[in-house]
Amino acid sequence: MTNQEVANLLRQIAKILEIKGDSTFRIRAYEEAATRVENIPEPIEDIWKRGELTNVPGIGEGIAAKIEEYLKTGESSYLEEISKDIPKGLFEMMEVPGIGPRLAWRLYTEAGIQSIEELERALVEHKLQGLRGFGAKMEKKLLDGIQMYRQLSGRIPLYLALPIVHNVITYLKGHAKFVDIAPAGSLRRGRADIGDCDVLVATDDPVPVMEAFVKMPGVAQVLAKGDTKASVFTGGLQVDLRAVPVESWGAALQYFTGSKAHNIKLRELAIKKGYKLNEYGLFKMDTDEKVAGRTEEEIYNALGLPWIPPTMREDRGEIELAMTGKLPRLVEMKDIKGDLHVHSTFSDGTDTVETMARKAKEMGYEWLVISDHATGLGVVGGLKPEDLPDYIAAIKEAEKSVGIRIFVGLEGNIKADGTFLFTDDRVEVLIAAIHTALNQEKEKILDRYEKTFKEAKPHIVAHPTGRILGRRGGLNVTSSEVLQLCSKYDVVPELNCTPMRLDIDDVGVLTAVTQYHMPVALGTDAHDAEELVNMELGVIQAQRGWADADHVINTWSAKKVEEWLRSGHKQ
């Protein structure tokens, strides 16, 4: 049983409890437990076998018992009991952006709708307009949500795919002989969500490699197996392995990495230069003489280009930029010196300030921003102005004992009317974010941002579009619209590194860097020390947005960050 399967169970329970109007506390407990399980760096089954489930933050005895039953039997009697009067189709409806548990229940009880197909038909035929709140705007919103759901169905969040593919590659390196191996497709390009898990292997003797692949531990099902290609279901995902000749490794890796649009543009360039390009190599058009193919660098260099990093290969102008010799040196994890968005036990975090700081130091950081929530969200124990002396004292004490610079931060909620909870001169890094009234119209959302930016003067705006990958599309605004306000009021946009957010997205980073020439702030939004490692996901998305180190505040020294804060945000 994978961590994701257990997390899905807990999240399903939370949804049903919300449908039934259970207490917010219980619902939140299951949601937080699901998130914890998703992010545990080891199999939840191993923790259970050691009898340590209740040692996981957020998992008490009640939830631990339900996890144990599920791991033992593959079933949950509690889930079965609370869901017996709820049609199964409602669970799929709740995956549609904009449809929460209570709305799904309303659609069922008031209109008899039990599936996405029934809902779509009712919306198209305007049969719901007699229900409270179901005007033309709501019809459009839900139809858009259904379309988005269908686009996202089958997509796999990057953070789930990366460790599975890493384990596959590690296993094959120890149990098969080959020359090269690497992930390909959208996984190698670092997309926030991917369609397939593709792995390429360079070998002139592929059969033993395929045999080792399908016999890996953890393979639940062999979906297909041939001499040069095989597919298995492992870790809850489909992984495809393709063997290519050693002499064509570079050409195949370039071809199967994509993107399709990038490859088309590259082939057009090859034709202009008298070549033809495919997965086997680069050949002269007139003689079929092979010019390059062993490495990707050979392919690009033969076409008069420097090697283009996979994270840039989306046909957003990267080939044209490469022609000028001005490709950026993309930010890397080794450049990161700090994290700009971290929580502790002073609000809804589960680790102390000192524990978070020690993990940051272990990662090689020289500074950290502790940015606990201000009061006002209801579901978290937030800070009030009178709490600041103790909060600051704990930060300064940890700073002294751990030996890294710790900035006093605060994350405040932008309320529905645009007002901000509080500001204080003792706060060094002020972060503003929208956590409530998420379904307002575009104009209202932008007005809220502008009012807060103008009056509270935050340094950073967190998760600016509010998206949750695979669950909701986000606020009724685009990253470009928020960035325009950021530029006007000198507020830095965050790239939130939470695995299910990655917000702003890569296109937003690209816009910030190339159009507005502003830096971005990477924040893990970590609520325990182990979540600090999610910084790597943010770095990948920053690379997709063409960000070099200078455009990422996290690469700055503590001194430079202090200078930025003193200058009134100007960098």
C-alpha positions as CSV (number, residue, x, y, z in Angstrom):
1,M,0.0,0.0,0.0
2,T,1.5,3.3,-1.1
3,N,1.5,6.5,0.9
4,Q,-0.6,8.1,-1.7
5,E,-3.3,5.4,-1.4
6,V,-3.5,6.0,2.3
7,A,-3.6,9.7,1.9
8,N,-6.4,9.3,-0.6
9,L,-8.4,7.3,1.9
10,L,-8.0,10.0,4.6
11,R,-9.0,12.7,2.1
12,Q,-12.0,10.7,1.1
13,I,-13.1,10.5,4.7
14,A,-12.6,14.2,5.1
15,K,-14.9,14.9,2.1
16,I,-17.7,12.7,3.4
17,L,-17.5,14.3,6.9
18,E,-17.8,17.7,5.2
19,I,-20.8,16.5,3.2
20,K,-22.4,15.4,6.4
21,G,-21.7,18.7,8.2
22,D,-19.3,17.2,10.7
23,S,-17.1,19.5,12.8
24,T,-14.5,21.6,11.1
25,F,-11.9,20.3,13.5
26,R,-12.4,16.7,12.6
27,I,-12.5,17.4,8.8
28,R,-9.3,19.4,9.2
29,A,-7.6,16.6,11.2
30,Y,-8.2,14.1,8.4
31,E,-7.0,16.6,5.7
32,E,-3.8,17.4,7.6
33,A,-3.2,13.7,8.2
34,A,-3.5,13.1,4.5
35,T,-1.0,15.8,3.7
36,R,1.4,14.5,6.3
37,V,1.2,11.0,4.9
38,E,1.8,12.3,1.3
39,N,5.0,14.0,2.4
40,I,6.5,11.4,4.6
41,P,9.9,10.5,3.1
42,E,9.5,6.7,3.8
43,P,6.7,4.2,3.2
44,I,3.8,4.6,5.7
45,E,3.7,0.8,5.8
46,D,7.2,0.6,7.3
47,I,6.2,3.1,10.0
48,W,3.1,1.1,10.8
49,K,5.2,-2.1,11.1
50,R,7.4,-0.4,13.7
51,G,4.3,0.6,15.7
52,E,5.1,4.3,15.2
53,L,2.1,5.7,13.4
54,T,1.2,8.0,16.2
55,N,4.7,9.5,16.1
56,V,3.8,11.1,12.7
57,P,2.7,14.7,13.4
58,G,-1.1,15.0,12.9
59,I,-1.9,11.3,13.3
60,G,-3.6,10.5,16.6
61,E,-4.8,7.2,17.9
62,G,-8.2,7.3,16.1
63,I,-6.7,8.1,12.6
64,A,-3.8,5.6,13.3
65,A,-6.4,2.8,13.9
66,K,-8.1,3.6,10.6
67,I,-4.8,3.6,8.7
68,E,-3.8,0.3,10.4
69,E,-7.0,-1.4,9.3
70,Y,-6.6,-0.2,5.7
71,L,-3.0,-1.4,5.6
72,K,-4.0,-4.8,7.0
73,T,-7.1,-5.4,4.9
74,G,-7.1,-3.0,2.0
75,E,-10.5,-1.8,3.2
76,S,-11.9,0.7,5.7
77,S,-15.0,-0.2,7.6
78,Y,-15.3,3.4,8.8
79,L,-15.3,4.8,5.3
80,E,-17.9,2.1,4.2
81,E,-20.1,3.1,7.2
82,I,-20.1,6.8,6.6
83,S,-20.5,6.6,2.8
84,K,-23.2,4.0,2.5
85,D,-25.9,6.6,1.8
86,I,-23.8,8.7,-0.7
87,P,-23.9,7.8,-4.4
88,K,-20.4,6.9,-5.8
89,G,-20.7,9.4,-8.6
90,L,-20.6,12.3,-6.1
91,F,-16.9,11.5,-5.3
92,E,-15.9,12.0,-8.9
93,M,-18.0,15.2,-9.1
94,M,-16.0,16.6,-6.1
95,E,-12.9,16.3,-8.2
96,V,-14.2,19.0,-10.6
97,P,-12.7,22.4,-9.8
98,G,-15.4,24.5,-8.1
99,I,-17.4,21.7,-6.7
100,G,-16.8,21.0,-3.0
101,P,-18.5,18.4,-0.9
102,R,-21.4,20.6,0.1
103,L,-22.2,21.7,-3.4
104,A,-22.0,18.1,-4.6
105,W,-24.5,17.1,-1.9
106,R,-26.8,20.0,-2.9
107,L,-26.7,18.9,-6.6
108,Y,-27.7,15.4,-5.5
109,T,-30.4,16.3,-2.9
110,E,-32.0,19.2,-4.8
111,A,-31.6,18.1,-8.4
112,G,-30.9,14.4,-8.3
113,I,-27.6,14.7,-10.0
114,Q,-25.2,11.8,-9.4
115,S,-22.5,12.1,-12.0
116,I,-20.4,14.5,-14.0
117,E,-22.3,13.6,-17.2
118,E,-25.7,14.3,-15.6
119,L,-24.3,17.6,-14.3
120,E,-22.9,18.7,-17.7
121,R,-26.2,17.8,-19.4
122,A,-28.2,19.8,-16.8
123,L,-25.9,22.8,-17.2
124,V,-26.0,22.8,-21.0
125,E,-29.8,22.6,-20.9
126,H,-30.0,25.3,-18.2
127,K,-32.0,23.0,-15.9
128,L,-30.4,24.2,-12.8
129,Q,-31.2,27.9,-13.1
130,G,-34.2,27.5,-10.7
131,L,-31.9,26.5,-7.9
132,R,-30.5,29.2,-5.5
133,G,-27.2,30.5,-6.8
134,F,-27.3,28.8,-10.2
135,G,-27.4,31.7,-12.6
136,A,-25.5,32.1,-15.9
137,K,-22.2,32.8,-14.1
138,M,-22.4,29.6,-12.1
139,E,-23.3,27.6,-15.2
140,K,-20.2,28.9,-17.0
141,K,-17.9,28.3,-13.9
142,L,-19.0,24.7,-13.5
143,L,-18.8,23.9,-17.3
144,D,-15.3,25.4,-17.2
145,G,-14.5,23.2,-14.2
146,I,-15.7,20.1,-16.0
147,Q,-13.4,20.9,-18.9
148,M,-10.5,21.5,-16.6
149,Y,-11.2,18.2,-14.8
150,R,-11.1,16.3,-18.1
151,Q,-7.8,18.0,-19.1
152,L,-6.2,17.1,-15.7
153,S,-7.6,13.5,-15.5
154,G,-4.7,11.1,-15.8
155,R,-2.1,13.7,-15.0
156,I,0.3,12.8,-12.3
157,P,1.8,15.4,-9.9
158,L,5.6,15.7,-10.4
159,Y,6.3,15.1,-6.8
160,L,4.7,11.7,-6.9
161,A,6.4,10.6,-10.1
162,L,10.0,11.7,-9.3
163,P,10.7,9.3,-6.4
164,I,9.1,6.3,-8.3
165,V,11.2,6.9,-11.4
166,H,14.2,7.5,-9.2
167,N,13.6,4.1,-7.5
168,V,13.2,2.4,-10.9
169,I,16.5,3.8,-12.2
170,T,18.3,3.0,-9.0
171,Y,17.1,-0.6,-9.1
172,L,18.0,-1.1,-12.8
173,K,21.5,0.3,-12.2
174,G,22.1,-2.5,-9.7
175,H,20.4,-5.3,-11.6
176,A,21.0,-4.8,-15.3
177,K,23.8,-3.8,-17.7
178,F,23.5,-0.8,-20.0
179,V,25.5,2.3,-20.9
180,D,23.1,5.1,-20.0
181,I,19.7,5.6,-18.4
182,A,17.6,8.7,-17.8
183,P,14.0,9.8,-17.4
184,A,12.4,11.4,-20.5
185,G,9.2,13.2,-21.5
186,S,7.5,15.8,-19.4
187,L,9.1,14.3,-16.2
188,R,12.5,15.3,-17.5
189,R,11.2,18.7,-18.5
190,G,9.9,19.2,-15.0
191,R,6.3,19.9,-15.7
192,A,4.2,20.3,-12.5
193,D,2.1,17.4,-13.6
194,I,2.9,14.8,-16.2
195,G,1.1,12.3,-18.4
196,D,3.4,9.3,-18.5
197,C,6.5,8.2,-16.6
198,D,9.0,7.5,-19.4
199,V,12.5,6.1,-18.9
200,L,15.1,5.6,-21.6
201,V,18.0,3.1,-21.5
202,A,20.9,2.9,-23.9
203,T,21.9,-0.7,-24.6
204,D,22.7,-2.9,-27.5
205,D,21.4,-5.9,-25.5
206,P,18.0,-4.8,-24.4
207,V,16.3,-8.2,-23.5
208,P,17.9,-8.7,-20.1
209,V,17.2,-5.1,-19.2
210,M,13.5,-5.6,-20.0
211,E,13.5,-8.8,-17.9
212,A,15.0,-7.0,-14.9
213,F,12.5,-4.2,-15.3
214,V,9.3,-6.3,-15.2
215,K,10.7,-8.4,-12.3
216,M,11.4,-5.4,-10.1
217,P,10.1,-5.5,-6.5
218,G,6.9,-3.5,-6.2
219,V,5.6,-4.2,-9.7
220,A,1.9,-4.7,-9.3
221,Q,1.2,-5.5,-12.9
222,V,3.1,-6.0,-16.1
223,L,1.1,-4.1,-18.7
224,A,3.2,-4.9,-21.8
225,K,6.6,-6.5,-22.5
226,G,8.7,-6.7,-25.6
227,D,12.3,-6.8,-26.6
228,T,12.9,-3.1,-26.5
229,K,9.9,-1.7,-24.6
230,A,7.9,-2.6,-21.5
231,S,5.3,-1.0,-19.3
232,V,4.6,-1.8,-15.7
233,F,2.3,-0.5,-12.9
234,T,4.3,0.3,-9.8
235,G,3.8,2.6,-6.9
236,G,0.4,3.5,-8.2
237,L,1.8,4.7,-11.6
238,Q,2.4,3.4,-15.0
239,V,6.1,3.5,-15.9
240,D,7.3,2.8,-19.5
241,L,10.9,1.7,-20.3
242,R,12.3,2.0,-23.8
243,A,15.6,0.7,-24.9
244,V,17.6,2.5,-27.7
245,P,20.9,1.8,-29.4
246,V,23.9,3.2,-27.7
247,E,25.0,5.1,-30.9
248,S,21.6,6.9,-30.9
249,W,21.3,7.7,-27.2
250,G,21.6,11.4,-27.5
251,A,19.1,11.7,-30.4
252,A,16.6,9.4,-28.7
253,L,16.9,11.3,-25.4
254,Q,16.4,14.6,-27.2
255,Y,13.4,13.3,-29.2
256,F,11.6,11.5,-26.3
257,T,12.2,14.4,-23.9
258,G,10.2,16.8,-26.2
259,S,8.3,18.9,-26.0
260,K,6.6,18.2,-29.3
261,A,6.6,21.9,-30.2
262,H,10.3,22.2,-29.4
263,N,11.1,19.2,-31.5
264,I,9.1,20.5,-34.5
265,K,11.0,23.8,-34.3
266,L,14.3,21.9,-34.0
267,R,13.5,19.7,-37.0
268,E,12.6,22.8,-39.0
269,L,16.0,24.3,-38.2
270,A,17.7,21.0,-39.2
271,I,16.0,21.1,-42.6
272,K,17.1,24.7,-43.2
273,K,20.6,23.6,-42.6
274,G,20.4,20.6,-45.0
275,Y,19.8,17.9,-42.3
276,K,17.1,15.6,-41.2
277,L,16.6,14.9,-37.5
278,N,14.9,11.9,-35.8
279,E,15.2,9.7,-32.8
280,Y,18.1,7.8,-34.4
281,G,20.3,10.8,-35.1
282,L,21.1,13.9,-37.3
283,F,21.7,13.0,-40.9
284,K,22.8,14.9,-44.0
285,M,19.8,15.3,-46.2
286,D,21.5,14.4,-49.5
287,T,23.7,11.5,-48.4
288,D,22.1,10.1,-45.3
289,E,25.5,10.4,-43.6
290,K,25.1,10.5,-39.8
291,V,26.4,13.7,-38.4
292,A,25.5,13.4,-34.7
293,G,23.5,11.2,-32.3
294,R,25.6,9.8,-29.4
295,T,24.8,12.8,-27.1
296,E,22.3,15.6,-27.0
297,E,25.2,18.1,-27.0
298,E,26.3,16.8,-30.4
299,I,22.8,17.3,-31.8
300,Y,22.4,20.9,-30.7
301,N,26.0,21.9,-31.5
302,A,25.7,20.4,-35.0
303,L,22.8,22.7,-35.5
304,G,24.8,25.7,-34.3
305,L,23.2,25.8,-30.9
306,P,24.4,25.4,-27.3
307,W,22.8,22.5,-25.4
308,I,19.3,23.7,-24.2
309,P,18.3,22.5,-20.7
310,P,15.3,20.2,-20.8
311,T,13.3,22.4,-18.5
312,M,13.4,25.2,-21.2
313,R,12.2,23.0,-24.1
314,E,8.6,24.2,-24.5
315,D,9.0,26.3,-27.7
316,R,8.7,29.6,-25.8
317,G,11.5,31.2,-27.7
318,E,14.3,29.1,-26.2
319,I,15.7,28.1,-29.6
320,E,15.7,31.7,-30.9
321,L,17.4,32.8,-27.6
322,A,20.0,30.0,-28.0
323,M,20.8,31.3,-31.5
324,T,21.9,34.6,-29.9
325,G,24.1,32.8,-27.4
326,K,22.2,34.3,-24.5
327,L,20.7,31.3,-22.7
328,P,20.6,32.0,-19.0
329,R,22.5,29.9,-16.5
330,L,19.4,28.5,-14.8
331,V,19.2,28.6,-11.0
332,E,20.1,25.3,-9.3
333,M,19.7,23.9,-5.8
334,K,23.3,24.5,-5.0
335,D,22.6,28.2,-5.4
336,I,19.9,28.3,-2.7
337,K,20.9,30.1,0.5
338,G,17.6,30.3,2.3
339,D,13.8,29.7,2.4
340,L,11.3,32.6,2.4
341,H,8.2,31.0,3.7
342,V,8.3,28.6,6.7
343,H,5.9,27.9,9.6
344,S,6.4,26.7,13.2
345,T,4.5,25.7,16.3
346,F,3.6,29.4,16.8
347,S,0.8,28.8,14.3
348,D,-0.1,25.6,12.4
349,G,3.4,24.1,12.1
350,T,4.4,20.9,14.0
351,D,8.1,21.7,14.5
352,T,9.6,24.4,16.7
353,V,11.5,27.4,15.3
354,E,14.8,25.8,16.3
355,T,14.0,22.5,14.7
356,M,13.1,24.3,11.4
357,A,16.3,26.3,11.6
358,R,18.5,23.3,12.3
359,K,17.1,21.5,9.2
360,A,17.8,24.7,7.2
361,K,21.4,24.7,8.4
362,E,21.7,21.0,7.6
363,M,20.7,21.8,4.0
364,G,23.5,24.3,3.8
365,Y,21.3,27.5,4.1
366,E,22.7,30.6,5.7
367,W,19.3,32.2,6.5
368,L,15.6,31.4,6.9
369,V,12.4,33.3,7.2
370,I,10.0,32.0,9.9
371,S,6.6,33.3,8.7
372,D,3.9,32.1,10.9
373,H,0.2,32.9,10.2
374,A,-1.4,35.9,11.8
375,T,-4.7,35.2,13.5
376,G,-7.8,35.2,11.5
377,L,-7.9,32.0,9.5
378,G,-10.0,30.0,12.1
379,V,-8.3,26.7,11.4
380,V,-4.9,27.7,12.6
381,G,-3.6,29.1,15.9
382,G,-2.4,32.4,14.5
383,L,-0.3,35.2,16.0
384,K,-1.8,38.3,17.6
385,P,0.1,41.5,18.1
386,E,0.5,40.7,21.8
387,D,2.2,37.4,20.8
388,L,5.0,39.0,18.9
389,P,7.4,39.5,21.8
390,D,7.5,35.7,22.6
391,Y,7.6,34.9,18.8
392,I,10.5,37.2,18.2
393,A,12.4,36.0,21.3
394,A,12.1,32.4,20.1
395,I,13.4,33.3,16.7
396,K,16.3,35.3,18.1
397,E,17.2,32.4,20.6
398,A,17.1,29.9,17.7
399,E,19.2,32.2,15.6
400,K,21.9,32.3,18.3
401,S,21.9,28.6,19.1
402,V,21.7,27.4,15.5
403,G,24.1,29.9,13.9
404,I,22.1,31.1,10.9
405,R,20.3,34.4,10.3
406,I,16.6,34.0,11.0
407,F,14.3,36.7,9.8
408,V,11.1,37.5,11.6
409,G,8.3,36.9,9.1
410,L,4.5,37.0,9.2
411,E,1.9,35.6,6.8
412,G,-1.3,37.5,6.9
413,N,-4.7,36.8,5.2
414,I,-6.1,39.3,2.7
415,K,-9.7,39.4,3.9
416,A,-12.7,39.4,1.5
417,D,-12.9,43.2,1.6
418,G,-9.2,43.6,0.9
419,T,-8.3,44.6,4.5
420,F,-5.2,43.1,6.1
421,L,-5.1,41.7,9.6
422,F,-2.2,43.7,11.0
423,T,1.3,45.0,10.2
424,D,4.0,45.7,12.7
425,D,7.4,47.3,12.4
426,R,8.9,44.5,14.4
427,V,8.1,42.1,11.5
428,E,11.0,42.0,9.0
429,V,9.3,40.1,6.2
430,L,5.6,40.6,5.6
431,I,3.8,38.0,3.4
432,A,0.3,38.6,2.1
433,A,-2.0,35.8,0.8
434,I,-5.6,35.0,0.0
435,H,-6.9,32.1,2.0
436,T,-10.6,32.8,2.2
437,A,-13.4,33.9,-0.1
438,L,-11.7,32.2,-3.0
439,N,-14.6,32.2,-5.4
440,Q,-15.0,36.0,-5.9
441,E,-15.1,37.5,-9.3
442,K,-11.9,38.6,-11.0
443,E,-12.5,42.3,-10.2
444,K,-13.0,41.7,-6.5
445,I,-9.9,39.5,-6.3
446,L,-7.7,42.1,-8.0
447,D,-9.2,44.9,-5.9
448,R,-8.3,42.9,-2.7
449,Y,-4.8,42.5,-3.9
450,E,-4.4,46.1,-4.8
451,K,-5.8,47.4,-1.6
452,T,-3.5,45.2,0.5
453,F,-0.4,46.0,-1.7
454,K,-1.1,49.7,-1.4
455,E,-2.0,49.9,2.3
456,A,-0.1,47.1,4.0
457,K,3.0,47.2,1.7
458,P,3.9,43.5,2.0
459,H,7.2,42.3,0.7
460,I,5.9,39.0,-0.8
461,V,2.5,37.8,-2.1
462,A,2.2,34.0,-1.4
463,H,0.7,31.4,-3.8
464,P,-0.7,34.3,-5.9
465,T,-3.3,32.3,-8.1
466,G,-4.4,30.0,-5.3
467,R,-4.3,26.8,-7.5
468,I,-4.2,23.3,-6.0
469,L,-3.0,20.9,-8.7
470,G,-5.8,18.4,-9.6
471,R,-8.2,19.8,-7.1
472,R,-9.0,23.4,-7.9
473,G,-8.0,25.7,-10.7
474,G,-7.4,28.6,-8.3
475,L,-8.7,32.2,-8.0
476,N,-10.5,33.9,-10.9
477,V,-7.3,35.7,-11.9
478,T,-4.2,34.9,-14.0
479,S,-0.7,35.1,-12.8
480,S,-0.1,37.9,-15.3
481,E,-2.8,40.0,-13.8
482,V,-1.3,39.6,-10.3
483,L,2.2,40.3,-11.6
484,Q,1.1,43.6,-13.1
485,L,0.0,44.7,-9.6
486,C,3.2,43.3,-8.1
487,S,5.2,45.4,-10.5
488,K,3.1,48.5,-9.7
489,Y,3.5,48.2,-5.9
490,D,6.9,46.5,-5.8
491,V,5.7,43.3,-4.2
492,V,7.7,40.1,-5.0
493,P,5.6,37.1,-6.2
494,E,6.2,33.8,-4.5
495,L,6.7,30.5,-6.2
496,N,5.2,28.4,-3.5
497,C,7.0,25.0,-3.5
498,T,4.2,23.0,-1.8
499,P,4.0,20.0,-4.1
500,M,0.3,20.5,-4.9
501,R,0.6,24.2,-5.4
502,L,3.8,25.2,-7.4
503,D,2.2,28.7,-7.6
504,I,3.0,30.9,-9.4
505,D,3.5,28.5,-12.3
506,D,6.4,28.3,-14.7
507,V,4.7,30.7,-17.2
508,G,4.2,33.2,-14.3
509,V,7.9,32.9,-13.5
510,L,8.8,33.5,-17.2
511,T,6.6,36.6,-17.2
512,A,8.1,37.9,-14.0
513,V,11.6,37.4,-15.2
514,T,11.4,38.4,-18.9
515,Q,8.6,40.9,-19.0
516,Y,8.7,42.7,-15.6
517,H,12.4,41.9,-14.7
518,M,11.4,41.3,-11.1
519,P,12.8,38.6,-8.8
520,V,10.7,35.7,-7.4
521,A,10.7,34.3,-3.9
522,L,10.8,30.5,-3.4
523,G,8.9,29.5,-0.3
524,T,8.3,25.9,0.7
525,D,5.4,26.8,3.0
526,A,6.9,24.1,5.2
527,H,4.9,23.1,8.2
528,D,7.5,20.6,9.5
529,A,11.3,20.3,9.0
530,E,11.1,17.5,6.4
531,E,9.0,19.7,4.0
532,L,11.9,22.1,3.6
533,V,13.2,19.6,0.9
534,N,10.3,20.7,-1.3
535,M,12.6,23.6,-2.3
536,E,13.8,21.3,-5.2
537,L,10.4,21.3,-6.8
538,G,10.3,25.1,-6.8
539,V,13.8,25.3,-8.3
540,I,12.6,23.0,-11.2
541,Q,9.6,25.3,-11.8
542,A,11.9,28.4,-11.6
543,Q,14.1,26.8,-14.3
544,R,11.1,26.3,-16.5
545,G,10.5,30.0,-16.1
546,W,14.1,30.7,-17.3
547,A,15.1,32.1,-13.9
548,D,18.8,32.6,-13.2
549,A,20.2,32.9,-9.7
550,D,20.0,36.7,-9.7
551,H,16.2,36.6,-10.2
552,V,15.7,34.3,-7.3
553,I,15.9,36.0,-3.9
554,N,16.7,32.6,-2.2
555,T,20.2,32.8,-3.8
556,W,21.0,36.1,-2.2
557,S,23.2,36.3,0.8
558,A,21.7,37.2,4.2
559,K,23.3,40.6,3.9
560,K,21.8,41.2,0.5
561,V,18.4,40.2,1.7
562,E,18.8,42.7,4.6
563,E,19.7,45.4,2.2
564,W,16.6,44.6,0.1
565,L,14.4,44.8,3.1
566,R,15.9,48.1,4.2
567,S,15.6,49.7,0.8
568,G,11.8,49.4,0.8
569,H,11.8,46.2,-1.4
570,K,13.9,47.7,-4.1
571,Q,16.6,45.3,-5.4
